[in-house]
């Protein structure tokens, strides 16, 4: 169920990426600017919701693996109640993020949806926070495996922790830079590359 929830969130996020690509390929001159601004706000809200669900689901997976490594299978962390909580939390975070940091259609210069404030520090903070907690969970599992003396388990957990860190750096590092730096956010190429890399994430 964890992987199914994660796959659904990623599928919806990627589907929105296709919609956005089709939107950019159309002639936006035929639409009123206020309608384009509404589209950008709606698109970014939905995109952020599914991305928050995705990263929160990855956090839950890391927590469950850590709990199981500690042989505490009865923990509340492993119960199914977390699936609706993760989706509701993702929805709230996505809604609040767009309300705090609205988006608009930048017709004069870049012809893309851009942040009114030139960044998105809320998203950057959530992604970094989730990544740090998840990596700490993986690191704790590696340390526990090293103490247990199981060679195969050590290699498996070390590979999992290493891949998590590498995957995060490859798929989200540029996005975080764009979200926190107004100079980077002003570069269309940086926005485009950051978006493409995010679509390759699995956290």
N, C-alpha and C positions, 0 to 999 in steps of 0.2 A: 504493500500500500504506500509506503514511503516513496518508492521509485515511481509508482503510478502517479502520485500527487506531483512529484518533481517533473515527470515527463509532461504532464498536462500543463503545468505552469510554463515550462519551456516552449511547448508547442504553441500555446496561445501568444507568448511573447514573440516567437519567431513569425507567427502568422501576422501579427501587427507590423512587423518589419517589412513583410511583403506588401501590406496595404500602404505603408508609408512610401515604399519605393515606387509603387504605382502612382501614388498621389504626386510625388515629385516629378514624375514623367508626364503629368498632364499640364495643360496650359492654365496656370493659376490666374492669368489675367481675366479669365471669364468669371471669376468669383469675386465677391465683395471682400474687402480686407477683413472686416469684422467676422465674416464667416470663416475665413482662413484662420484667424486667431482662435475662434471657437474650436475648429478642427484640431489645431495644435495643442490646445489645453486638454481636449478630450483624448487625443491620441497619447499624449504624455502621461495622463492619469492612468489610462489602461495599461500602458507599457510599464510604468513604475509599479503598479499593483502586482502584475505577474512577475516582474523581476524581484520585488520584495518577497513574494511568496516563494520564489525559487531559492533565494539565498537563505530564507528562514527555514525552508525544508532541508536544505543542506546542513544547516546548523543542527536541526533535529536529528538528522542521520548521524552526524558526528557525536552528538550527545548519547544517542542510543548505543552506538558502537562502544563508547567509553563505559557506559553503565554495564553493558554485557561483558566487557573486558574485566570489569571489577566483580563479575559474577553476581550482580544485583538485578536479576531479571524481573523482579517484582516491582521495580521502581515505577513511579507515576510517569516518568519521562518516556517510558516505552509504551504507554497506553494510547489507544486510538483517539482519545479526546483531543489530542494535539492537532489533528488534521484540520478540524474546523477552526480551531484557535489560530493556526498558522494562516489560513486563508482570510479570516476576519482581520487579523493583524496586518496582513499585506494590503488589504483593501483600505483600512484606516490610514496606514502610512502613505499609500499612494495618493489618497484624497488630500490628506494634510499637506503633503509635499507640494502638490500642484497649487493648492490654495496659498501656501506660504511663498512659493516660487513659481509664479505664473509664466506661461509661454506665449509667444506671439510668432506670427509669420513674418520673417524678415524679407519682405519683397524688394526693397530698394537695392540691397547689396548681394545677399547670399541665396535668396529664394528657398529658404529652409525654415523649419521651426527652430526658434532659438529662445533661450532663457532671457526673460526681461532683465534679470539681475546679472546676467553674464556668468552664470554658474549654477551649481546645485549642491550646496554644502550638506544639505540634509541627507541626500542620497549617498554622498561620499562618506558621511559619518556612519550611516547604517551599514553600508557595505564593509567598511574597514572594521567596524565593531564586530560584525558577524564573522568576518574572516579571522580576526584575532582570537575570538573565543573558540571557533572551530579548530584552528591550528593548535591552540593550547590543548584541546581535547585529544587531537591526534598525537601530539607530542607526549602527553601523559600516558597514552596507550603504548607508545614506543618505549618509554622509560619502564613501564610495568613489564613489558615483554622482555626487556633487557635483564630485568631482575629475575624473571621467571626462568631464564636460561634456555628457552625454546628457540632454537635457531631458525626454523621455518617461520614461526610466528613473528620473530623479530624482523625478518626480511620482509614479510608481508605488510606489517604495520609501518615499517620504515618507508617502504615503497609508496604506501597509501599517503603518508604524511608528506613525503617529498613531492608526489604528484599533485597533491592539493595545493601546495605552495607555488609550484611552477605554473599550474593551471590558473591560479588566481593572478599571478604576476602577468602572464601572457594575455589574459582576457579582460582584466579590470584595472590594471595599473594606469594605462593611458586614460581610461574613462575618469578615474579619480582625479588625475591631473587636470583634465578638461573641466571637471565639475568645480574644482577649487580655485582655478586660475582664470581670471578674466581675459588675460592675454591669450591663453590657449583656447579658451572658449570662443574667441573672436576669429579663430582659424577654421574655415570650412573643412579643410583636409583633416584636421585633428578630430573634429566632430565625427566626420564620416568614418575614419579609421577606428575611432573608439567604439562607434556603434557596431561596426562589422565584427570587431574583436569580441564584443560582449555576446554576440550571437553564437560565438564559438565556445562559450563558457559551459561548464558543468560544475563549476565551483570545485 
